[in-house]
Amino acid sequence: MALPFGRSLCLCRWGAKRLGVAAVDARRGISFKLEEKTAHSSLALFKGDTGVKYGMVGLEPTKLALNVERFREWAVVLADTAVTSGRHYWEVTVKRSQQFRIGVADVDISRDSCIGVDDRSWVFIYAQRKWHTMLANEKAPIEGIGQPEKVGLLLEYEAQKLSLVDVSRVAVVHTLQTDFRGPVVPAFALWDGELLTHSGLEVPEGL
């Protein structure tokens, strides 16, 4: 028997919250934190789990709780909120980092892999003062954006697109055509410095 509309709506919202799936209005994007249990031992979270910093030595793996969700080989961390629909925008402030990756990944991406090396993650790379896209270990150069202080990401789930946004101009620099087959989460890899995430933002006008 069908549930009354009000009750079924409440249950849907409860289910979305329980599963960590984004349940937001059309204008405002997902609000997320970084998921500590996924973070590689060389990464430390800060500022209420919205930032991540790299440590040359990092945390002793033996002092970390055993968790199958933790990345074991590469300095990767995932966000705690999955996306299954809609348009979402977030920004990343870059502090003293010359080598990082930002993008999205399947929620069940292999924890022995790095984002960008398989076909279940879609990323933008900054390294050696240059930008590239990366999918399935294939890189392609990106022009028109320099060393960042802050960049944006625009995820359009139904359109199967992920775009890198120049925050200073509020303009799309490059768009990756994706192949989402299920829930995806914001994903980050870092080999020096710090990244600070800003989520829960409205999609800027014109994007």
Solvent accessible surface area in square Angstrom, and as a share of the most:
residue,aa,sasa,rsa
1,M,236,1.05
2,A,93,0.72
3,L,76,0.38
4,P,91,0.57
5,F,159,0.66
6,G,43,0.42
7,R,144,0.52
8,S,34,0.22
9,L,65,0.32
10,C,83,0.50
11,L,79,0.39
12,C,90,0.54
13,R,150,0.55
14,W,152,0.53
15,G,19,0.18
16,A,22,0.17
17,K,172,0.73
18,R,169,0.62
19,L,129,0.64
20,G,22,0.21
21,V,33,0.19
22,A,22,0.17
23,A,71,0.55
24,V,68,0.39
25,D,78,0.40
26,A,99,0.77
27,R,168,0.61
28,R,110,0.40
29,G,1,0.01
30,I,1,0.00
31,S,80,0.51
32,F,8,0.03
33,K,104,0.44
34,L,5,0.02
35,E,49,0.22
36,E,78,0.35
37,K,74,0.31
38,T,4,0.02
39,A,3,0.02
40,H,31,0.14
41,S,16,0.10
42,S,12,0.07
43,L,5,0.02
44,A,39,0.30
45,L,34,0.17
46,F,53,0.22
47,K,137,0.58
48,G,52,0.50
49,D,55,0.28
50,T,33,0.19
51,G,0,0.00
52,V,1,0.00
53,K,76,0.32
54,Y,55,0.21
55,G,26,0.25
56,M,171,0.76
57,V,125,0.72
58,G,30,0.29
59,L,85,0.42
60,E,86,0.39
61,P,88,0.55
62,T,127,0.74
63,K,166,0.70
64,L,28,0.14
65,A,78,0.60
66,L,180,0.90
67,N,54,0.28
68,V,127,0.73
69,E,60,0.27
70,R,24,0.09
71,F,2,0.01
72,R,120,0.44
73,E,116,0.52
74,W,107,0.37
75,A,5,0.04
76,V,0,0.00
77,V,0,0.00
78,L,4,0.02
79,A,6,0.04
80,D,59,0.31
81,T,20,0.12
82,A,9,0.07
83,V,0,0.00
84,T,57,0.33
85,S,58,0.38
86,G,27,0.26
87,R,92,0.34
88,H,5,0.02
89,Y,5,0.02
90,W,0,0.00
91,E,23,0.11
92,V,0,0.00
93,T,24,0.14
94,V,16,0.09
95,K,81,0.34
96,R,174,0.63
97,S,3,0.02
98,Q,71,0.32
99,Q,83,0.37
100,F,0,0.00
101,R,35,0.13
102,I,0,0.00
103,G,0,0.00
104,V,0,0.00
105,A,0,0.00
106,D,12,0.06
107,V,56,0.32
108,D,116,0.60
109,I,6,0.03
110,S,60,0.39
111,R,25,0.09
112,D,75,0.39
113,S,18,0.11
114,C,0,0.00
115,I,0,0.00
116,G,0,0.00
117,V,50,0.29
118,D,36,0.19
119,D,73,0.38
120,R,45,0.16
121,S,0,0.00
122,W,2,0.01
123,V,0,0.00
124,F,0,0.00
125,I,10,0.05
126,Y,0,0.00
127,A,24,0.19
128,Q,166,0.74
129,R,189,0.69
130,K,131,0.56
131,W,5,0.02
132,H,38,0.17
133,T,7,0.04
134,M,11,0.05
135,L,55,0.27
136,A,45,0.35
137,N,95,0.49
138,E,129,0.58
139,K,119,0.51
140,A,45,0.35
141,P,94,0.59
142,I,11,0.06
143,E,143,0.64
144,G,59,0.57
145,I,33,0.17
146,G,51,0.49
147,Q,110,0.49
148,P,14,0.09
149,E,145,0.65
150,K,79,0.34
151,V,1,0.01
152,G,0,0.00
153,L,0,0.00
154,L,4,0.02
155,L,0,0.00
156,E,32,0.14
157,Y,29,0.11
158,E,119,0.53
159,A,48,0.37
160,Q,44,0.20
161,K,74,0.31
162,L,0,0.00
163,S,2,0.02
164,L,0,0.00
165,V,0,0.00
166,D,19,0.10
167,V,39,0.22
168,S,101,0.65
169,R,142,0.52
170,V,72,0.42
171,A,27,0.21
172,V,64,0.37
173,V,29,0.17
174,H,62,0.28
175,T,55,0.32
176,L,20,0.10
177,Q,115,0.51
178,T,13,0.07
179,D,68,0.35
180,F,14,0.06
181,R,171,0.63
182,G,23,0.22
183,P,53,0.33
184,V,0,0.00
185,V,8,0.05
186,P,0,0.00
187,A,0,0.00
188,F,1,0.00
189,A,0,0.00
190,L,1,0.00
191,W,56,0.20
192,D,44,0.23
193,G,19,0.18
194,E,24,0.11
195,L,0,0.00
196,L,15,0.07
197,T,7,0.04
198,H,53,0.24
199,S,30,0.19
200,G,13,0.12
201,L,55,0.27
202,E,80,0.36
203,V,26,0.15
204,P,34,0.21
205,E,170,0.76
206,G,85,0.82
207,L,40,0.20
